[in-house]
Amino acid sequence: MKEKVCIYTCITGNYDDLHEVEKEEGIDYICFTNNINLKSQSWKIVFIKDDNDLGNMILSRKIKILGHPLIENNYDISIWVDGAIQVRGNIKQFLNEYCALDKYSMACFRHRLRDCVYEEAAACIIHRKEDVCSVKEYLEFIENEKFPHHYGLAECTVLVRRHGDIKVKQTMQLWFEMFLRFAKRDQLTFPYTLWETGLGVFWINLNVFDNPWFFWHTHKQE
């Protein structure tokens, strides 16, 4: 693979530990953070500021969804991993065999339990993962938009993208706008943005939490 590739994450505050990796040749590892005490032997630490007072959670989601000029200006392909993920294994093999980046500009893991935003919204309410009023407001919006049931659902823990693709940029911008406007569970708003912009994604038929490349650790409790 001749294209420039980076794996990146964002850890704000003390929500997650940064898990060291065995670096693979030809791949850069970047961690964006506002925590001046965060150190790493394998990740490049890039400090970011919360100029708009977004707060730790939204600042992290902003980097996750929109990326960062450092990525857009220097890499062809980026792999986002949530802060709780430990990267392992041959990532180039993963990209070549499971992401179809010769045909698609984005690849995502399918949700392991559901394929429907409406069902996921109900699960978020039942398990108290999101404010009920915010979820209901979002559901009313997508119902009015005639967004279909069982359109598909992603595990947004790992995202593979070509950030230079114009439709990817448009979709990520809309996704972040929807995230700010409605419920703060990013996987709820992601399918609608795909439907609205028409961005085709390649669905990775693997369990994002049980595979040779990504291992999930529990979040720290603040």
C-alpha positions in Angstrom: 0.0 0.0 0.0 1.6 3.2 -1.2 -1.0 5.6 0.2 -0.3 7.5 3.4 -2.2 6.0 6.3 -2.7 7.2 9.9 -4.6 5.8 12.9 -5.9 8.5 15.2 -7.8 8.9 18.4 -8.8 11.7 20.7 -8.7 11.6 24.5 -10.0 14.6 26.3 -9.8 15.0 30.1 -9.2 11.7 31.8 -11.9 9.6 30.2 -9.6 7.0 28.7 -6.1 5.6 29.0 -4.0 5.8 25.9 -3.0 2.2 25.0 0.4 1.7 23.5 0.8 0.0 20.2 3.4 -2.0 18.4 4.0 0.4 15.5 3.6 -0.9 12.0 5.9 0.4 9.3 4.2 2.9 7.0 1.4 3.8 9.5 1.4 6.9 11.8 -0.3 6.9 15.1 -1.7 10.2 16.3 -3.5 11.1 19.5 -5.2 14.4 19.8 -5.7 15.6 23.4 -6.3 18.6 25.7 -4.6 16.7 28.6 -1.1 18.2 28.9 -0.1 15.2 31.1 -0.8 12.6 28.5 2.4 10.8 27.4 3.1 8.0 24.9 6.1 6.1 23.5 4.3 5.0 20.4 1.6 7.7 19.6 2.4 11.2 18.4 0.7 13.5 20.9 -1.0 16.6 19.4 -2.5 19.1 21.8 -5.8 20.7 20.9 -7.7 23.6 22.5 -11.4 24.0 23.2 -11.7 27.5 21.7 -15.5 27.3 21.5 -16.1 25.9 25.0 -17.5 22.7 23.7 -16.6 20.6 26.7 -14.5 17.4 26.7 -17.1 15.0 25.2 -18.1 17.2 22.3 -14.6 18.3 21.6 -13.6 14.6 21.3 -16.6 13.9 19.0 -15.6 16.9 16.8 -12.2 15.4 16.2 -13.7 12.0 15.6 -16.3 13.2 13.1 -14.6 16.1 11.3 -11.0 15.0 11.7 -8.2 17.6 11.9 -6.2 19.6 9.3 -3.1 17.5 10.2 -4.9 14.5 8.9 -6.6 16.0 5.9 -3.4 17.7 4.7 -1.0 14.7 5.2 -2.9 11.4 4.7 -4.9 9.6 2.1 -6.6 7.2 4.5 -7.4 7.6 8.2 -8.6 5.1 10.7 -10.4 6.5 13.7 -10.4 4.5 16.9 -12.2 5.4 20.1 -10.0 6.0 23.1 -10.9 2.7 24.7 -9.6 0.8 21.7 -6.2 -0.9 21.6 -4.8 -1.3 18.1 -3.0 -4.6 17.3 -2.3 -6.9 14.4 -1.5 -6.1 10.8 -3.5 -3.0 10.0 -2.5 -3.0 6.3 -3.9 -6.5 6.0 -7.1 -5.3 7.6 -7.4 -2.4 5.1 -6.5 -4.5 2.1 -8.8 -7.5 2.9 -11.8 -6.0 4.7 -12.3 -2.3 3.7 -12.7 -2.2 -0.2 -11.1 1.2 -0.4 -10.5 0.7 -4.1 -14.3 1.1 -4.5 -15.5 3.0 -1.4 -14.3 6.1 0.4 -15.5 4.9 3.8 -15.8 1.6 5.6 -17.6 0.9 8.8 -18.3 -2.1 11.1 -21.9 -3.2 11.1 -23.7 -3.0 14.4 -23.5 -6.4 16.1 -27.1 -6.4 17.4 -29.3 -4.2 15.3 -29.7 -2.7 11.8 -32.3 0.1 12.6 -31.9 3.5 14.1 -35.4 3.4 15.5 -34.7 0.2 17.4 -31.3 1.6 18.6 -33.1 4.8 19.9 -35.4 2.6 21.9 -32.4 0.7 23.3 -30.7 3.9 24.3 -33.8 5.0 26.2 -34.3 1.6 27.9 -30.7 1.4 29.0 -30.6 5.1 29.9 -27.8 6.0 27.6 -29.4 9.2 26.3 -31.8 11.9 27.4 -35.4 10.8 26.5 -36.5 14.2 25.2 -33.4 14.5 22.9 -34.1 11.0 21.4 -37.8 11.7 20.9 -37.0 15.0 19.2 -34.5 13.3 16.8 -37.0 10.5 16.0 -39.7 13.0 15.2 -37.3 14.7 12.9 -36.3 11.6 10.9 -39.8 10.4 10.8 -40.9 13.7 9.2 -38.0 13.3 6.8 -39.3 9.8 5.9 -36.1 8.1 6.9 -36.6 4.4 6.4 -36.5 1.7 9.1 -33.8 -0.9 8.9 -31.6 1.3 6.8 -28.5 0.0 8.6 -26.6 0.8 11.8 -22.9 1.1 12.4 -20.6 0.6 15.3 -18.8 3.9 15.2 -16.0 2.7 17.4 -13.7 2.4 14.4 -14.1 4.4 11.2 -12.1 4.1 8.0 -12.2 7.1 5.7 -10.7 8.9 2.7 -10.9 12.4 4.2 -10.2 14.1 0.8 -13.3 12.8 -0.8 -15.8 15.7 -1.2 -18.8 13.5 -0.3 -17.1 12.2 2.8 -16.4 15.9 3.9 -20.1 16.8 3.2 -21.3 13.8 5.2 -19.1 14.4 8.1 -20.1 18.1 8.3 -23.8 17.1 8.3 -23.1 14.4 10.9 -21.5 16.8 13.3 -24.3 19.3 12.8 -26.9 16.6 13.6 -24.9 15.5 16.6 -24.9 19.0 18.0 -28.6 19.5 17.3 -30.0 16.2 18.6 -29.0 13.3 20.8 -25.3 12.9 21.8 -25.1 9.3 20.7 -23.2 9.6 17.4 -24.3 6.3 16.0 -27.9 7.4 16.1 -27.3 10.3 13.7 -24.8 8.7 11.4 -27.2 6.5 9.3 -29.4 9.5 8.6 -26.5 11.5 7.3 -25.5 8.7 4.9 -29.0 8.5 3.6 -29.2 12.3 3.2 -25.9 12.8 1.3 -26.0 9.5 -0.5 -22.5 8.5 0.6 -22.0 4.8 0.0 -20.0 2.9 2.7 -18.5 -0.5 2.7 -19.9 -2.6 5.6 -17.3 -4.6 7.4 -18.9 -7.9 8.5 -16.8 -8.4 11.6 -17.5 -7.8 15.3 -15.7 -4.6 16.1 -15.2 -5.8 19.7 -13.9 -9.3 18.8 -11.4 -9.3 15.9 -7.6 -9.6 15.4 -7.0 -5.8 15.0 -8.9 -3.9 17.6 -9.4 -4.7 21.3 -11.8 -2.8 23.5 -11.0 -1.7 27.1 -13.6 -0.4 29.5 -13.7 3.4 29.9 -12.3 5.0 33.0 -14.9 6.2 35.5 -14.5 9.9 36.4 
